[in-house]
Amino acid sequence: MRHLMSPLDFSVEELDKVLNLANDIEKNPEKYAHACDGKIMATLFYEPSTRTRLSFESAMLRLGGKVLGFSSADSSSAAKGESVADTIRVVSCYADICAMRHPKEGAPLVASMASEIPVINAGDGGHQHPTQTLTDLLTIRSLKGRLDNITIGLCGDLKFGRTVHSLIEALVRYTGVKFVLISPEELRVPDYIKEDVLKASGHEFEEVERLEEVLPDLDLLYMTRVQKERFFNEEDYVRMKDFYILDKAKMDQAGPDMLVLHPLPRVNEISTEVDSDPRAAYFKQAQYGVYVRMALILTLFEEVDLC
């Protein structure tokens, strides 16, 4: 039995097979419409989510399976004090696979150690968000045709943004990737990411504050929101939340082939006037999230021969 806690749980070769499967699902959905007949997925979401939870549920339903679960800790026995380990032991009696989101870092890992079914980390605090990373990689590879030799700008909340941390860890496994880290000083990438991931891998990176000065050099711009739920006080959040806003004027400074990605939800960091720009790929990205989660479910079930 296998779990997914981090994008690094898959080798580059295994990851390529998952992405290839996702691309085949996109092209031939009818081929997989009954691949999970009789299977049940539990979605255990201890904090709010729209895209991640619904895309997991959509993925399972599109594979012919069924879904049960809860969408907040308040509606589960966690409100009564039940531990994550006890919850997953019980859920293992009801379902065949589980996707878990939790505000505490490491909670899905604790669940996986007690589980009788595969557990997928659907986001744990500011730590990891591996299925969003798989989504990002599929989007980049599908729209750019490659995962190597790209310059990617990561903009916004790089301190608390688990999507950013996971994506950096995944992309350093590919050659020729340059990282441009765009954030105010207070929201910079944590030192352990810079030291243990970026510097240790030998990849080129730079830290800047002004988005405008690097836009012409980017192949990809990965925008993130400033996450109110990660701040300890309202004052710091209010001071940071409008630091970066991508609008049409800024897009005019970018290259004609630069793609804009965003894990969503957005607040106001991307103006709605950008939505009609052909370089805006964040809603396509959400669609790719369904395909990659379908591929992941099948891979963990070993329902499909990926060789």
Summary of the structure (lengths in Angstrom):
residues: 307
radius of gyration: 19.1
end to end distance: 18.3
largest distance: 55.0
contacts: 1038
relative contact order: 0.16
helix: 45%
strand: 16%
